[in-house]
Amino acid sequence: MTFRESFPEKIRQAFNVGDEQIDSVAGEEENTKLLDELAVLEEALEKLEDLSGEGNTFLEDLLSARDGFGESIVFSERILGSADNLFLSLNLADMLSEENWDEEIPEDLFGFEIHDLPGFDNVSKIDGDRVRVAAFEPATGKPHFIAFFDFRDVSDLRTALQDGGFRELDGGQLSLAAVATLFADSGDSLLGKCFCVCGSDSAEARSATLKYHLVLNGFVLVEPKPLLARPNFVSVADTLEVSEHFEQFLEPFEILGEFNSRASVLDAFLSVYHALENYMLRARIAQVTNAQANNSIFSIRDFKRLSLASEDSEQRHLIKLFDACWDENIGGLSLSDFANQCLTNLLGHADFDNSDFDDFLNRLTLNRSGSAAANPANWNDFRGRVPKLIYLLRCSVVHNKETEYHISNRELDNQTRLLVITDFCIPVMSQLAFGVPALTHNNPVKYNMRAISLY
């Protein structure tokens, strides 16, 4: 039987209200209202065949009729059951190409069934918009078709029907005709649920394959944690004087501008780390070149010293950068006092958990078995571990080796881990990254001369 033959008949039967149901509405006024609604509904359903045509208004006309009933009796649960499912079914049918209406639909609907997706993450587009409707039919055929529907937090039918995902469906997929039929036959309301339609009987296979399809189509599985609070640098800006020496920081300024564009926590963390990367080796170069007198010749020995100074590991370079800046006044406060203040606020935060913090430091390997654990209550002790903490965080975000702990947005569902980055690391790193160019004395990354003399 073709879809054109089977589907309209199924919809008419679903909207049919029997005499027993009419008689069950005992009140005369209610009964009269029900009969009036049924007359309007019957008239609207006479145009059901129009649904297969391009540009038809059948669904909108039916919705308008429903809305016109106000507190509808015919569309109540006791009369039509889950009428919302019928509208979702009609909406899917409306997406089909006209050719598919004349295709044969097997009675088993290709083996498709509706399966709940418990605990499935919110899926979003790269711009952050929620993905609620998507369908995938690979060249491997209908046995591997899978459709995704997420109507969690949706109680209004029009909100569901107007979701852009419906308009993005491929109307040439005959599988959607089977899904429309499934929706029409479904008993419980589909609104408020997250589910898929698939022929596989394996929950693990359905969930994993669906996630693979979603990422292949450019969707985001785990919503990035937004950077809600941004550092304030008014105190640094208030110390500035017009100066030519800022010209040597034009590239770092662009990097810091990129940080300002970041909307998520992990992107912001990496952006501000990029600025510190720029300063790390620069500080070592400045240390060697600034030791030269203005007119002295930069010798082979100096190049050797420069080579030795730059040979250290990235972690050591970061430690040296912080060591050179801890006691420097940035915006009216030493970097050390600023960081200590951030740590105190972190430890006192209502959502901070000490055991989660210790576990986080263990995962990052800042705390190692056989060595004394970091003691955040002792700033003099903890201060020396801050650069290593930042470096290990960077490695855990960037690296994803089987043997290493990897920080993703899912890991930041733990509130303490999130707070360590947002309320401590990013503010401290930002204070250093944004504030160092403003240092007029003891600036470890400032070049004292534009060029070196070779002869």
Backbone torsions as a table, in degrees:
resi	resn	phi	psi	omega
1	MET	NA	136.5	-179.5
2	THR	-76.4	161.4	177.7
3	PHE	-63.1	-35.5	179.0
4	ARG	-62.9	-31.3	179.8
5	GLU	-83.1	-39.4	-172.6
6	SER	-85.3	-40.9	-170.4
7	PHE	-69.0	-49.9	-179.9
8	PRO	-58.5	-37.5	179.4
9	GLU	-65.6	-40.4	178.4
10	LYS	-62.5	-41.2	-179.8
11	ILE	-66.1	-42.3	179.0
12	ARG	-61.7	-42.1	178.8
13	GLN	-64.6	-39.4	-179.2
14	ALA	-65.6	-35.0	179.8
15	PHE	-87.0	-2.8	-178.5
16	ASN	-72.2	133.3	178.8
17	VAL	-116.1	118.6	-176.4
18	GLY	-79.3	168.2	-179.5
19	ASP	-61.1	-37.5	-179.4
20	GLU	-62.1	-39.7	178.7
21	GLN	-67.4	-38.6	178.5
22	ILE	-64.6	-43.2	-179.0
23	ASP	-67.6	-23.3	-178.6
24	SER	-71.0	-17.7	176.2
25	VAL	-87.9	94.8	-167.2
26	ALA	-75.9	-40.2	-175.5
27	GLY	-61.8	135.0	-177.0
28	GLU	-61.2	-43.5	-178.5
29	GLU	-65.7	-43.0	178.7
30	GLU	-65.1	-40.0	-178.6
31	ASN	-64.6	-40.6	178.4
32	THR	-64.7	-42.0	178.7
33	LYS	-62.4	-40.5	179.7
34	LEU	-62.6	-44.7	-179.8
35	LEU	-63.6	-38.5	177.3
36	ASP	-64.4	-42.6	179.1
37	GLU	-64.3	-39.6	179.5
38	LEU	-64.3	-35.6	178.7
39	ALA	-65.5	-42.1	178.4
40	VAL	-67.1	-41.7	-179.9
41	LEU	-62.6	-43.0	179.9
42	GLU	-63.3	-39.3	178.5
43	GLU	-65.7	-39.5	179.4
44	ALA	-66.6	-38.8	-177.4
45	LEU	-70.2	-17.0	177.0
46	GLU	-63.3	-19.4	-179.2
47	LYS	-100.9	17.0	-176.4
48	LEU	-59.3	-36.4	-179.5
49	GLU	-61.3	-23.7	179.8
50	ASP	-64.7	-18.1	-175.4
51	LEU	-59.3	-27.1	-177.9
52	SER	-80.1	-10.0	-177.2
53	GLY	-90.0	151.8	177.6
54	GLU	-65.6	138.6	174.1
55	GLY	70.0	16.7	179.8
56	ASN	-70.8	158.0	-179.0
57	THR	-116.0	18.8	-174.3
58	PHE	-56.3	-50.8	-175.5
59	LEU	-63.3	-43.6	-179.9
60	GLU	-65.1	-38.6	178.5
61	ASP	-64.4	-40.5	179.0
62	LEU	-66.5	-40.3	177.0
63	LEU	-63.9	-41.1	179.4
64	SER	-63.7	-38.4	177.3
65	ALA	-63.8	-44.4	178.2
66	ARG	-60.0	-46.6	-178.6
67	ASP	-63.7	-32.3	-179.0
68	GLY	-69.9	-17.0	179.5
69	PHE	-75.5	-14.0	-176.1
70	GLY	66.9	-125.6	175.0
71	GLU	-74.0	83.8	-172.2
72	SER	-69.8	143.8	174.5
73	ILE	-95.7	-43.2	-177.0
74	VAL	-65.4	-32.4	-179.6
75	PHE	-92.0	11.5	177.7
76	SER	-77.0	162.9	-177.9
77	GLU	-59.8	-36.4	-174.4
78	ARG	-73.8	-20.4	-179.2
79	ILE	-98.9	-58.3	-176.1
80	LEU	-104.9	0.7	-178.7
81	GLY	67.5	-131.7	-177.5
82	SER	-87.9	75.5	-179.2
83	ALA	-64.2	-25.7	178.4
84	ASP	-58.0	-36.2	179.0
85	ASN	-62.0	-35.5	-179.6
86	LEU	-66.6	-39.5	177.8
87	PHE	-67.1	-39.3	176.3
88	LEU	-63.3	-39.0	177.4
89	SER	-63.5	-46.0	178.5
90	LEU	-62.7	-36.7	179.5
91	ASN	-64.4	-41.0	177.2
92	LEU	-65.0	-43.3	179.5
93	ALA	-61.5	-34.8	-179.9
94	ASP	-66.9	-21.5	179.9
95	MET	-79.7	-18.2	-173.3
96	LEU	-70.1	145.8	172.8
97	SER	-68.0	153.0	-176.0
98	GLU	-61.8	-31.4	-179.3
99	GLU	-62.8	-34.0	-177.3
100	ASN	-69.5	-20.1	177.6
101	TRP	-66.1	-23.0	-178.8
102	ASP	-100.4	9.9	177.9
103	GLU	-88.9	151.9	177.9
104	GLU	-74.9	134.8	175.9
105	ILE	-114.6	117.1	-178.6
106	PRO	-64.8	153.9	-178.1
107	GLU	-62.5	-30.4	-178.9
108	ASP	-84.9	4.3	177.7
109	LEU	52.1	42.7	179.0
110	PHE	62.2	17.2	-179.0
111	GLY	80.2	8.0	-177.3
112	PHE	-70.3	144.0	172.6
113	GLU	-140.6	159.6	176.3
114	ILE	-90.0	126.3	-178.2
115	HIS	-124.9	128.7	175.4
116	ASP	-64.6	149.7	175.5
117	LEU	-117.6	76.3	-178.1
118	PRO	-65.7	137.2	176.1
119	GLY	71.5	12.7	-178.7
120	PHE	-74.0	137.4	-177.7
121	ASP	-68.2	155.2	170.2
122	ASN	-65.8	128.7	179.0
123	VAL	-100.5	138.9	-178.4
124	SER	-136.2	162.3	171.7
125	LYS	-82.1	171.7	-176.5
126	ILE	-65.2	-23.8	178.2
127	ASP	-85.7	2.3	176.7
128	GLY	96.5	-11.0	179.7
129	ASP	-65.7	140.2	-178.4
130	ARG	-70.0	137.3	173.2
131	VAL	-95.0	119.8	-178.0
132	ARG	-115.6	-22.7	-177.3
133	VAL	-138.0	128.8	175.7
134	ALA	-159.8	147.9	179.3
135	ALA	-141.3	141.5	-175.5
136	PHE	-133.6	121.8	175.6
137	GLU	-127.0	96.8	-178.1
138	PRO	-71.8	171.9	179.9
139	ALA	-65.0	-14.0	178.6
140	THR	-70.7	-10.4	170.7
141	GLY	107.3	176.9	-174.5
142	LYS	-61.3	-29.8	176.7
143	PRO	-59.9	-17.2	-177.8
144	HIS	-113.2	12.8	174.3
145	PHE	-67.8	142.5	174.1
146	ILE	-149.7	134.1	179.8
147	ALA	-120.6	145.9	-175.7
148	PHE	-119.0	132.1	177.4
149	PHE	-137.5	126.6	179.8
150	ASP	-127.3	96.9	179.2
151	PHE	-107.7	22.2	174.1
152	ARG	-61.6	143.3	-179.9
153	ASP	67.0	13.6	177.4
154	VAL	-115.7	115.1	177.7
155	SER	-114.7	-16.2	-179.2
156	ASP	-94.7	124.9	-176.5
157	LEU	-60.1	-43.4	-177.7
158	ARG	-62.9	-35.9	177.4
159	THR	-59.6	-42.3	179.1
160	ALA	-67.1	-46.4	-175.8
161	LEU	-66.4	-30.5	-176.9
162	GLN	-87.1	1.7	179.2
163	ASP	-62.6	133.5	-176.6
164	GLY	-61.8	-19.4	179.8
165	GLY	-60.4	-33.9	178.4
166	PHE	-62.0	-42.7	-177.7
167	ARG	-69.7	-19.2	-179.3
168	GLU	-90.4	-4.3	178.4
169	LEU	-67.8	149.7	178.5
170	ASP	-85.1	104.9	-178.5
171	GLY	-63.8	-12.0	178.0
172	GLY	-81.3	-4.5	179.4
173	GLN	-84.6	110.5	179.5
174	LEU	-63.9	-23.5	178.8
175	SER	-56.5	-31.4	-179.7
176	LEU	-65.4	-27.6	176.1
177	ALA	-65.2	-39.6	177.2
178	ALA	-66.1	-38.5	178.6
179	VAL	-65.0	-42.0	178.3
180	ALA	-59.4	-41.0	178.5
181	THR	-65.6	-41.4	177.5
182	LEU	-59.0	-44.1	-179.1
183	PHE	-61.7	-40.5	-178.8
184	ALA	-65.7	-30.8	-179.2
185	ASP	-88.1	-11.1	-173.9
186	SER	-69.7	137.0	-177.6
187	GLY	-82.9	-60.1	-177.7
188	ASP	-74.0	147.1	179.4
189	SER	-60.5	136.5	179.8
190	LEU	-86.0	-15.8	177.0
191	LEU	-67.0	142.1	-178.7
192	GLY	87.8	-0.1	-176.4
193	LYS	-117.6	158.7	171.2
194	CYS	-117.4	123.8	-173.6
195	PHE	-154.3	168.1	174.2
196	CYS	-130.2	162.6	173.9
197	VAL	-118.8	124.1	-173.7
198	CYS	-161.8	160.1	178.9
199	GLY	-93.5	-6.0	-177.7
200	SER	-78.8	142.9	177.9
201	ASP	-97.3	8.2	179.6
202	SER	-103.3	115.8	179.3
203	ALA	-62.1	-38.6	-179.1
204	GLU	-66.3	-43.0	-179.7
205	ALA	-65.7	-41.0	179.7
206	ARG	-61.5	-50.2	-175.9
207	SER	-64.8	-45.9	-176.8
208	ALA	-68.4	-43.6	-179.8
209	THR	-65.2	-38.9	179.1
210	LEU	-62.8	-43.2	178.7
211	LYS	-62.9	-36.9	178.7
212	TYR	-64.6	-46.1	177.3
213	HIS	-58.8	-42.3	-176.9
214	LEU	-63.0	-44.4	-179.5
215	VAL	-71.7	-33.2	177.2
216	LEU	-63.5	-25.9	-179.8
217	ASN	-96.9	15.5	171.3
218	GLY	84.5	14.6	-179.2
219	PHE	-91.3	160.7	-178.6
220	VAL	-105.5	124.0	-175.8
221	LEU	-81.3	-42.7	-178.8
222	VAL	-114.7	118.3	-175.1
223	GLU	-61.9	126.5	178.5
224	PRO	-59.5	141.3	177.9
225	LYS	-73.5	123.1	-177.5
226	PRO	-72.9	144.8	175.1
227	LEU	-84.0	98.5	-172.2
228	LEU	-80.8	-41.1	-178.4
229	ALA	-108.8	125.9	-179.2
230	ARG	-105.6	143.5	179.6
231	PRO	-59.9	148.7	179.0
232	ASN	-110.6	125.1	-175.7
233	PHE	-115.1	26.1	-179.9
234	VAL	-59.6	-40.6	-178.0
235	SER	-64.3	-32.9	176.4
236	VAL	-72.3	-45.4	-178.8
237	ALA	-59.3	-33.9	-178.4
238	ASP	-68.5	-13.7	-179.0
239	THR	-94.4	-5.1	-171.4
240	LEU	-77.2	143.9	169.4
241	GLU	-123.9	151.2	177.6
242	VAL	-62.1	123.1	-173.3
243	SER	-149.9	140.4	177.9
244	GLU	-69.9	-21.8	-173.6
245	HIS	-68.0	-15.4	176.9
246	PHE	-69.3	-16.6	-178.5
247	GLU	-60.9	-29.7	-178.2
248	GLN	-78.6	-1.7	180.0
249	PHE	-111.3	18.0	-176.2
250	LEU	-61.7	-40.2	178.1
251	GLU	-66.8	-47.2	174.9
252	PRO	-57.8	-35.7	179.1
253	PHE	-61.4	-38.5	178.4
254	GLU	-66.6	-38.7	177.4
255	ILE	-63.4	-42.6	179.2
256	LEU	-66.2	-33.0	174.9
257	GLY	-64.2	-35.1	176.3
258	GLU	-65.0	-39.3	176.5
259	PHE	-57.4	-42.1	-179.4
260	ASN	-63.6	-20.7	-179.5
261	SER	-87.9	-11.2	-175.8
262	ARG	-75.6	135.0	-177.7
263	ALA	-105.8	-17.4	-177.5
264	SER	-111.2	158.9	-174.5
265	VAL	-62.4	-50.3	-175.7
266	LEU	-68.0	-37.9	176.5
267	ASP	-63.5	-41.6	180.0
268	ALA	-65.6	-41.7	178.9
269	PHE	-59.4	-46.9	-179.0
270	LEU	-67.0	-36.1	-179.7
271	SER	-64.0	-45.4	-179.0
272	VAL	-72.0	-28.6	174.7
273	TYR	-66.4	-35.4	177.6
274	HIS	-59.0	-38.7	178.2
275	ALA	-65.0	-42.2	179.0
276	LEU	-66.0	-35.2	175.6
277	GLU	-57.9	-40.6	179.4
278	ASN	-61.9	-38.0	-177.0
279	TYR	-76.9	-29.7	-171.5
280	MET	-56.6	-61.4	-177.6
281	LEU	-72.4	-33.2	177.4
282	ARG	-56.7	-40.1	-180.0
283	ALA	-62.9	-37.3	179.4
284	ARG	-70.1	-39.7	178.5
285	ILE	-65.5	-43.9	-179.8
286	ALA	-61.9	-36.6	-179.4
287	GLN	-60.8	-40.6	-178.4
288	VAL	-77.0	-49.4	-174.6
289	THR	-70.0	-33.5	-179.1
290	ASN	-71.5	-16.6	178.6
291	ALA	-74.7	-12.8	179.5
292	GLN	-79.6	140.8	171.6
293	ALA	-68.8	155.9	-173.3
294	ASN	-52.5	-40.4	-173.4
295	ASN	-108.0	7.3	-177.9
296	SER	-78.7	155.5	-178.1
297	ILE	-85.6	136.6	177.4
298	PHE	-82.5	109.3	-169.4
299	SER	-92.3	175.6	175.3
300	ILE	-59.8	-38.7	178.5
301	ARG	-61.9	-37.7	178.5
302	ASP	-65.2	-40.1	177.0
303	PHE	-63.0	-36.6	178.1
304	LYS	-64.6	-44.1	178.0
305	ARG	-62.2	-38.8	178.7
306	LEU	-64.0	-41.2	178.9
307	SER	-64.1	-43.3	-180.0
308	LEU	-65.5	-38.7	-178.8
309	ALA	-65.6	-28.1	-175.8
310	SER	-96.7	0.7	-175.2
311	GLU	-79.6	-16.9	-173.3
312	ASP	-63.2	167.7	178.2
313	SER	-73.6	161.8	179.6
314	GLU	-61.1	-38.8	179.4
315	GLN	-63.2	-40.8	179.5
316	ARG	-67.0	-39.0	177.8
317	HIS	-61.6	-40.0	-179.9
318	LEU	-67.4	-41.0	178.7
319	ILE	-61.1	-44.6	-179.7
320	LYS	-64.3	-36.1	178.1
321	LEU	-63.5	-46.7	178.9
322	PHE	-65.5	-41.8	179.9
323	ASP	-58.9	-35.4	-179.1
324	ALA	-75.7	-15.6	-172.6
325	CYS	-116.7	-12.7	-175.0
326	TRP	-51.6	-42.8	-173.4
327	ASP	-96.1	4.8	179.6
328	GLU	-82.3	142.5	-179.0
329	ASN	-81.1	115.1	178.9
330	ILE	-120.5	109.2	-179.6
331	GLY	66.0	34.0	175.3
332	GLY	90.8	1.4	-178.2
333	LEU	-145.6	139.8	177.9
334	SER	-65.9	150.9	179.1
335	LEU	-58.5	-36.8	179.2
336	SER	-62.7	-46.7	180.0
337	ASP	-65.7	-38.8	178.4
338	PHE	-61.6	-46.7	-179.0
339	ALA	-65.3	-38.6	178.2
340	ASN	-62.6	-38.9	177.7
341	GLN	-64.0	-42.8	178.2
342	CYS	-62.5	-41.2	180.0
343	LEU	-65.6	-42.2	178.7
344	THR	-60.4	-43.4	178.4
345	ASN	-64.2	-38.0	178.9
346	LEU	-63.2	-49.7	-177.3
347	LEU	-64.0	-26.2	-179.3
348	GLY	-93.9	0.3	-178.5
349	HIS	-67.0	140.7	-176.3
350	ALA	-61.2	-28.9	-177.5
351	ASP	-95.5	3.8	180.0
352	PHE	-81.8	134.4	-179.8
353	ASP	-125.0	121.8	-176.2
354	ASN	-60.8	-41.7	-178.5
355	SER	-67.1	-37.7	176.0
356	ASP	-66.0	-35.1	178.9
357	PHE	-65.2	-46.9	178.5
358	ASP	-61.2	-41.6	179.0
359	ASP	-62.7	-40.0	179.7
360	PHE	-63.5	-44.8	179.1
361	LEU	-65.2	-33.5	176.7
362	ASN	-67.4	-43.7	179.7
363	ARG	-62.4	-38.1	179.5
364	LEU	-75.6	-10.9	-176.2
365	THR	68.4	20.3	170.2
366	LEU	-67.3	-38.2	171.5
367	ASN	-97.1	126.9	178.3
368	ARG	-121.7	145.5	178.2
369	SER	-62.7	138.0	-179.1
370	GLY	90.4	-7.4	178.9
371	SER	-120.8	156.5	180.0
372	ALA	-65.2	134.3	-179.1
373	ALA	-75.3	152.6	177.4
374	ALA	-62.7	137.4	-178.2
375	ASN	-116.4	95.2	-176.9
376	PRO	-65.4	-18.1	178.9
377	ALA	-73.6	-16.3	179.4
378	ASN	-112.2	98.7	-174.4
379	TRP	-61.6	-40.6	-179.1
380	ASN	-59.9	-33.7	177.0
381	ASP	-77.4	-45.0	-173.0
382	PHE	-72.6	-31.5	-177.0
383	ARG	-55.2	-40.2	-179.2
384	GLY	-67.5	-17.3	-178.5
385	ARG	-96.8	-8.3	-176.1
386	VAL	-60.3	-48.6	179.2
387	PRO	-59.6	-38.0	179.1
388	LYS	-67.4	-39.8	176.9
389	LEU	-57.7	-47.0	-179.5
390	ILE	-63.5	-42.5	-179.7
391	TYR	-65.1	-43.2	179.8
392	LEU	-66.4	-35.8	175.3
393	LEU	-62.6	-45.0	179.7
394	ARG	-59.0	-45.1	-179.6
395	CYS	-64.1	-37.4	-178.2
396	SER	-72.3	-25.7	176.3
397	VAL	-80.2	-43.7	-173.8
398	VAL	-79.7	-40.7	-176.1
399	HIS	-88.6	152.7	175.9
400	ASN	-144.5	52.4	178.9
401	LYS	-80.1	150.9	179.7
402	GLU	-58.1	-29.3	-175.0
403	THR	-92.3	-0.3	-175.3
404	GLU	-118.6	153.0	175.2
405	TYR	-74.4	128.3	-178.7
406	HIS	-113.2	130.0	178.5
407	ILE	-96.1	119.0	175.2
408	SER	-123.9	177.9	178.2
409	ASN	-61.9	-29.8	177.3
410	ARG	-65.2	-38.8	178.5
411	GLU	-62.2	-28.2	-178.3
412	LEU	-83.5	6.3	169.0
413	ASP	-64.9	-24.7	174.3
414	ASN	-74.3	119.4	-171.5
415	GLN	-63.4	-35.7	-179.2
416	THR	-66.9	-43.4	178.0
417	ARG	-60.5	-42.5	179.5
418	LEU	-62.6	-43.5	-178.7
419	LEU	-65.3	-36.7	179.2
420	VAL	-57.6	-39.6	-178.7
421	ILE	-79.6	-45.7	-172.9
422	THR	-80.0	-34.0	-173.7
423	ASP	-102.7	-10.0	177.9
424	PHE	-125.1	-62.8	-172.1
425	CYS	-63.3	-53.1	-177.7
426	ILE	-62.0	-45.5	177.4
427	PRO	-59.6	-42.8	-179.3
428	VAL	-67.7	-46.3	178.4
429	MET	-61.2	-41.1	-178.6
430	SER	-67.7	-40.3	178.7
431	GLN	-59.8	-39.5	178.1
432	LEU	-71.9	-48.0	-175.5
433	ALA	-64.6	-44.4	-178.5
434	PHE	-80.7	-26.5	-172.7
435	GLY	-91.4	-26.9	-176.0
436	VAL	-57.7	-43.0	179.9
437	PRO	-58.7	-23.2	-177.7
438	ALA	-81.7	-11.7	-178.8
439	LEU	-66.5	125.0	179.8
440	THR	-95.3	-20.4	178.1
441	HIS	-126.8	146.1	178.2
442	ASN	53.8	38.0	179.1
443	ASN	-79.6	111.6	-172.6
444	PRO	-72.8	-13.9	-176.6
445	VAL	-113.5	8.2	-179.1
446	LYS	-91.1	131.8	173.7
447	TYR	-85.6	128.7	-178.6
448	ASN	-81.6	-15.3	177.4
449	MET	-140.1	151.7	-174.8
450	ARG	-75.1	-30.3	-175.9
451	ALA	-145.6	160.2	175.7
452	ILE	-106.7	150.7	-177.0
453	SER	-97.4	125.8	179.5
454	LEU	-98.3	-22.4	177.5
455	TYR	-159.0	NA	NA
